[in-house]
Amino acid sequence: MKNQKKVQLLDIVPIFILVIIFAFFAIASKGTTLSAYNLQLICTQVVPVIIGSLGCIFVISLGGTDISIGANAAMCSTVATLATAGIGGWAAIPLTLVLSTALGALIGFIVTKFRVASFMTTLAVLIAGRGFLNFLLQNNNIGAPKGIQFLTTFWFTVLLLVILIAVVWYIFEYTKFGFYCKCIGENERTVRSVGINVNRIRLICFMIAGLAAGIVGIVQICRVGGSTNTLCNMLEMRVQMAIFLGGILTTGGFTAKIYKLIIGSFTIVIIENGLTLCKVSSALSEAIEGILLVVILIITVYCSRIAMKRDLAMAAQADQESVEA
């Protein structure tokens, strides 16, 4: 029981970090951070980060990574918008989701079939996707799909986000699929030894990440008003930072939790928003974000090691007590 309380304290470290950062910028910006307009702006900016993180959490839990989500979102939404220009905006939604999920399936197939590291595979897709997007924009002026501008309204995006969080939370925390994902991150060899199809689970995880990218892509292309070279640019980096700032380790496993990625998403957005309100230059902002990320990661790893040592010590003590009994 005592150990359980310690684990709970460890899990809320990202919450303390978020509160401290938010309080700091609230003071540094002289209360501007707390204005109704700015709070709504933060909620709007955090939506694509959370949605992208919800898709990547499955891949992260396996101990893998997906840094192609931004390129996937931009490329697939652009291709779908271009292909459905004469049909109507509604057709762009399912086509974007089909294309992005198919691209996620392709990534998963390469990773599982050819044993290529997920980082290298998704990096290649990131480079290729951005290159193809630039090629399309050379010869086409691609505006936002018509008739679906409601996707960018504040209350619709909030509703969409709540629904996605509820669905992913249930799948990840309360189904065998989510449990197997975390088990693979803890010890893949053991999971394979009990007859679970690890390759199929990994493939599905990348498809989910692709689906999330498609959702982000169609929302963002409507919000921006069309496709640009910078559409969803650096989204993959913000997603990765959100996951790590939330205290989810790169090894995945049972450190992966939905509430952590939500906290991490708000943390990175509040840092970016706060630096902007404090009128910090973009170059210096990137340096500060990098330093903060390193510091927070060190704190997270340090706390994890302390918790692990305590667990081992308590396990050894329990074994000794059972022997003496």
Helices and strands as residue ranges (DSSP letters): H 2-11, H 13-28, G 32-34, H 36-61, H 69-83, H 89-113, H 118-139, G 149-152, H 154-174, H 176-186, H 188-193, H 198-224, H 235-245, G 253-255, H 258-277, H 282-324
